[in-house]
Amino acid sequence: MITIPVSVNDDFAALLRAEGSSPPAAALELMALELYRRGVVSGGKAAEWLGTSKQDFVQHASRLGIPALQMSEDEWEAESKLAGSL
């Protein structure tokens, strides 16, 4: 494990604390959520990093507006055609 020193101003730290956790824990959650949103890591991996279940993580991400299923327009079209043929 590595430590990444990050300096933030007092206002930023106060916002992180307002979420009910320490600034380092809140920053870790934000990083995991963003990597998940970008599709860099799975919900299971992000949940592992945060010490929670995949289901809880995905539900939390969904409440924050991060969809559990992310597909391109082409992928949606292919899935729609496949579903229509069943």
N, C-alpha and C positions, 0 to 999 in steps of 0.2 A: 504494500500500500504506500502511496505517496501522499504528501501533504502539499496542498496548493494554497499558498498565502494570498489572500485577497483582501484588499483594503476598500472599505465602503464608508461613506459619510454617515453621520449619526441618523439622518432622516431615513436613509436606506435600511440601516440596521434596525431602526424602530419598526419599519414596515415588515421586515422579516420576523421580528419578535411578535408583532401583532397577530400573526397566524397561529401563535400558541406553541412555537418551538424555538429552539436556539437558532441564531443566525446560521451556524454551520449546517445544522440539520435542514433548515429551510432552503439553503443554497443547494444542498445535495438533492433535495426533492425537486427543485426547479430544474437542475441540470438533467436529472433522470427523466422528468416529464418532457423536456425539450428534445432530448435524444429520441425518446419514444415518438413524439409528435413528428419528428423528421424521418422516422422509419429507420433510424440507425440501430436501435436496439428493440428487442421484443418486449412485450408487456411482462413476460416472465422474468427476463433479465433485469428490467427496471425494478420489478417487485422484489427480486432477490437483493438488489443493492439497498433497497429501503427497508428490508426486513419485514415485508408484508406478503400477503398472498397475491397471486396474479389476479384473481377475481376482484379483490379489494382495490388493487392498483388500477385496473382497467375501469372499474366503476368510478373511482376518484377522478381519473383522467377524463372520463366521459362527462362528469359533472362540471369539469372545467372547460368543456367544449372541444376536447380532443377525441375524435372518433376512434372507436375500437377497431373499425375496419376501414382501411384506407386503400382505395383503388383508383387507378387512372381511368379516364373516360373510356379508353379502349378495353380495359379490363372489365368495366361495368357492362359495356356492349356485349362482350364475349359471354359473360355470366348471364346476361338477360337472354341471349339467344339460346344458351344451353338450357336455362330454366324453361324457356318457351317450348323447347322440343321434348320435354318430359311429359 
